[in-house]
Amino acid sequence: MRGAFEMAKVLVLGGGFGGVVAAERLAEQLGDEHQITLVSRSREFVFYPALVRLAFGKCQKEDVSFNLRDTMLSRRVNFVEAEVAHIDPFERKVSIAHGQVEGKLSYDYLIFALGRRLATEQISGFYEHAHHLLNVDKALKFRKAIEQFEEGRVVLGQCSGARLPVPVYESAFALARLCEERGERDRVRITVVSPNTLESEVGGVRGAAALKRALDAKHIELLTNFPIQSVTQNSATTETGDTINFELLMLVPPFRGSSAARYMGVTDSEGYIHVNWTMRVVGHERMYAVGDCVSFTGPKMGHMAVRQAEVAATNLAAEITGREPVSRYVHEMRFVIDEAGRDGLYLQKDIWRDEPATVRAGRFWSWAKRAQQKYWEAAHS
Ligand SMILES: Cc1cc2nc3c(=O)[nH]c(=O)nc-3n(C[C@H](O)[C@H](O)[C@H](O)COP(=O)(O)OP(=O)(O)OC[C@H]3O[C@@H](n4cnc5c(N)ncnc54)[C@H](O)[C@@H]3O)c2cc1C
């Protein structure tokens, strides 16, 4: 362990859950002599778990985002709105472009929190024929399609390599409710497709049974082990040639690691960054990574990004001040599937341990998920 750093320059890349929490925790733990800068391509923070509600007209664009720049500045964190193009971990420089500043930013320590990439190019026809709701614009486009939809089959699902089941199930429940309210439920067939088994998606048999009960109660069909490989205007086909027809399609595309990590020599075959339990990048000094960009198994979730950011910030602050990093990340899956405001399904499981998941159901969980958004906004905006 080297001695304390007198004046460290810390760069945090990415203004999502991981980057924001990492920057805030660092500012709390480090003295004014250290400089913390957050770089992100947009000055807006987007609360992604609310995008299903946005797509189904339950909230507006302004309700799901806030100004990140002001929040960061009020917490002693410099904010640079720009695109991260390249990272040189040997020279400790980050090339940035398309923003208020262009050129190279040097650093003593780096936290990589640039999320994941949507690899839509892996599914032929995706761009032309499938909706998704993984950013504000796409969620609003899907909203328009739902508003205009009158009858037929709606297929909602994940492609192989997508690591986000929650919004798929939430969309199915939201659509069932919307059709009931419009008096059109018997004219609309809703099918959820997944490349996985239900058990692997929700952490075991208990969660799978509870979710299947909730889907059955709303007459939502489920098609598992159905890895969609290509899409045309009205049908989707798997690797083995099975086909499903639809009038409207919403798919979570395959995920891959961030392009900005590609040339650092620290990624797995899908481009995710190898880290150890302190969230340090394996293979480079003075570099941490948190959030959707890291190479851990299971779904990619906001609460994981937050916890990883807390661990990384604590360990990085320790490193800068000459102490041993001792904070340890435990990979846990914890989420609520909101059944369109009426009920909610809570699942929690330690992914690294072979123990059964905790499963709870009830209206409280649906309420709690919304309360969590309010809490996040109050704490971070
Ligand atoms: C519709 C939807 C519903 C979800 N529901 C839930 C849920 O219920 N519960 C839950 O826990 N999680 C949920 N998630 C997942 C959660 O939102 C993600 O896991 C979380 O956002 C990951 O945080 P992150 O900071 O790693 O990445 P991100 O939030 O993706 O942040 C990455 C940031 O980096 C910026 N960036 C990326 N590349 C560059 C670049 N080259 N240069 C500059 N800036 C760049 C991006 O603009 C962004 O600000 C949901 C996600 C979606 C899309």
PDBQT file of the ligand as one rigid body, heavy atoms in Angstrom, charges set to zero:
ROOT
HETATM    1  C1  LIG A 401     -36.789   0.431 -18.518  1.00  0.00    +0.000 C 
HETATM    2  C2  LIG A 401     -35.847   0.066 -17.414  1.00  0.00    +0.000 A 
HETATM    3  C3  LIG A 401     -36.362  -0.390 -16.214  1.00  0.00    +0.000 A 
HETATM    4  C4  LIG A 401     -35.503  -0.750 -15.171  1.00  0.00    +0.000 A 
HETATM    5  N1  LIG A 401     -36.014  -1.179 -13.981  1.00  0.00    +0.000 NA
HETATM    6  C5  LIG A 401     -35.190  -1.421 -12.940  1.00  0.00    +0.000 A 
HETATM    7  C6  LIG A 401     -35.714  -1.763 -11.655  1.00  0.00    +0.000 A 
HETATM    8  O1  LIG A 401     -36.919  -1.870 -11.474  1.00  0.00    +0.000 OA
HETATM    9  N2  LIG A 401     -34.836  -1.968 -10.635  1.00  0.00    +0.000 N 
HETATM   10  C7  LIG A 401     -33.490  -1.859 -10.811  1.00  0.00    +0.000 A 
HETATM   11  O2  LIG A 401     -32.722  -2.043  -9.839  1.00  0.00    +0.000 OA
HETATM   12  N3  LIG A 401     -32.957  -1.560 -12.020  1.00  0.00    +0.000 NA
HETATM   13  C8  LIG A 401     -33.772  -1.334 -13.082  1.00  0.00    +0.000 A 
HETATM   14  N4  LIG A 401     -33.249  -1.006 -14.297  1.00  0.00    +0.000 N 
HETATM   15  C9  LIG A 401     -31.788  -1.106 -14.500  1.00  0.00    +0.000 C 
HETATM   16  C10 LIG A 401     -31.028   0.119 -14.070  1.00  0.00    +0.000 C 
HETATM   17  O3  LIG A 401     -31.599   1.281 -14.611  1.00  0.00    +0.000 OA
HETATM   18  C11 LIG A 401     -29.574  -0.016 -14.514  1.00  0.00    +0.000 C 
HETATM   19  O4  LIG A 401     -29.052  -1.189 -13.965  1.00  0.00    +0.000 OA
HETATM   20  C12 LIG A 401     -28.766   1.180 -14.057  1.00  0.00    +0.000 C 
HETATM   21  O5  LIG A 401     -29.192   2.323 -14.744  1.00  0.00    +0.000 OA
HETATM   22  C13 LIG A 401     -27.272   0.958 -14.262  1.00  0.00    +0.000 C 
HETATM   23  O6  LIG A 401     -26.590   2.083 -13.810  1.00  0.00    +0.000 OA
HETATM   24  P1  LIG A 401     -25.176   2.484 -14.420  1.00  0.00    +0.000 P 
HETATM   25  O7  LIG A 401     -24.779   3.724 -13.718  1.00  0.00    +0.000 OA
HETATM   26  O8  LIG A 401     -24.268   1.322 -14.410  1.00  0.00    +0.000 OA
HETATM   27  O9  LIG A 401     -25.460   2.762 -15.965  1.00  0.00    +0.000 OA
HETATM   28  P2  LIG A 401     -26.420   3.857 -16.653  1.00  0.00    +0.000 P 
HETATM   29  O10 LIG A 401     -27.578   4.179 -15.777  1.00  0.00    +0.000 OA
HETATM   30  O11 LIG A 401     -26.669   3.319 -18.000  1.00  0.00    +0.000 OA
HETATM   31  O12 LIG A 401     -25.498   5.130 -16.735  1.00  0.00    +0.000 OA
HETATM   32  C14 LIG A 401     -24.442   5.249 -17.638  1.00  0.00    +0.000 C 
HETATM   33  C15 LIG A 401     -24.191   6.736 -17.878  1.00  0.00    +0.000 C 
HETATM   34  O13 LIG A 401     -23.045   6.895 -18.695  1.00  0.00    +0.000 OA
HETATM   35  C16 LIG A 401     -23.350   7.743 -19.790  1.00  0.00    +0.000 C 
HETATM   36  N5  LIG A 401     -22.506   7.315 -20.898  1.00  0.00    +0.000 N 
HETATM   37  C17 LIG A 401     -22.496   6.099 -21.497  1.00  0.00    +0.000 A 
HETATM   38  N6  LIG A 401     -21.532   6.041 -22.425  1.00  0.00    +0.000 NA
HETATM   39  C18 LIG A 401     -20.926   7.262 -22.422  1.00  0.00    +0.000 A 
HETATM   40  C19 LIG A 401     -19.831   7.808 -23.145  1.00  0.00    +0.000 A 
HETATM   41  N7  LIG A 401     -19.163   7.127 -24.073  1.00  0.00    +0.000 N 
HETATM   42  N8  LIG A 401     -19.456   9.081 -22.857  1.00  0.00    +0.000 NA
HETATM   43  C20 LIG A 401     -20.122   9.811 -21.920  1.00  0.00    +0.000 A 
HETATM   44  N9  LIG A 401     -21.147   9.327 -21.201  1.00  0.00    +0.000 NA
HETATM   45  C21 LIG A 401     -21.548   8.069 -21.447  1.00  0.00    +0.000 A 
HETATM   46  C22 LIG A 401     -24.829   7.556 -20.025  1.00  0.00    +0.000 C 
HETATM   47  O14 LIG A 401     -25.383   8.655 -20.715  1.00  0.00    +0.000 OA
HETATM   48  C23 LIG A 401     -25.330   7.430 -18.596  1.00  0.00    +0.000 C 
HETATM   49  O15 LIG A 401     -25.517   8.694 -18.011  1.00  0.00    +0.000 OA
HETATM   50  C24 LIG A 401     -34.094  -0.634 -15.344  1.00  0.00    +0.000 A 
HETATM   51  C25 LIG A 401     -33.587  -0.162 -16.565  1.00  0.00    +0.000 A 
HETATM   52  C26 LIG A 401     -34.452   0.182 -17.583  1.00  0.00    +0.000 A 
HETATM   53  C27 LIG A 401     -33.855   0.694 -18.882  1.00  0.00    +0.000 C 
ENDROOT
TORSDOF 0
